[in-house]
């Protein structure tokens, strides 16, 4: 049976679906949603085993991409798995893809992109704020995905150095200003995506995309409704996340 080695990253899964990431090393540390736990206590336990910690029952899981993105330490609003997964699918991001992204924020979307392009692809991430670069880099190093990501301090609207990339994915307040740079960077039929919380952003982005010869423009929102499933009946959860952002997709054309 495979067991947890010193230094492994472990997702502690509680019974309510919560996840906390911890490294199997070192002494007592305070963990959000878990309390005080010594990482070294996990060494030698089996993946999938149960750890009883105070009143909690925690399942020990090898972190997947959803755990890595949702469980990371965040500063700005992050792109959640419901949106990140659709971005990967629509932009056809896969092993070997080269993707340009902006901005990095806490690195949640970067994590999903890096996970998808591994082991031979690359993510080039533009970010104007050095403090976010430092923060996100730490998150990427934690998850082991940092070698797949090239972080560049710079304004994406001022242009990008990469050429012939497969996709450009934007989570910046003014994606329409970055459309010319995206056009230059993309391969002939490359994918464009903008993640925009406001519909005014969507309208301006569509206008810029049309002006710069993009086609196949689509905007959608992902509405996710969780359910509570019980032995005596099941129902949708009472609370639901009402809004994150609209996803706008387009293809470059020659
Ligand atoms: N997608 C990220 C969150 C990004 S928040 C995540 O999932 O964690 C938006 C980020 O864009 C901020 O860090 C901000 O500093 C950066 N940003 C804003 N305008 C930018 C620009 N023109 N070029 C590069 N980065 C920019």
Boltz pocket constraint, residues with backbone or C-beta under 6 A from the ligand:
constraints:
  - pocket:
      binder: B
      contacts: [[A, 76], [A, 77], [A, 78], [A, 79], [A, 102], [A, 103], [A, 104], [A, 105], [A, 106], [A, 107], [A, 108], [A, 109], [A, 110], [A, 126], [A, 127], [A, 128], [A, 129], [A, 132], [A, 154], [A, 155], [A, 156], [A, 157], [A, 171], [A, 172], [A, 173]]
      max_distance: 6.0
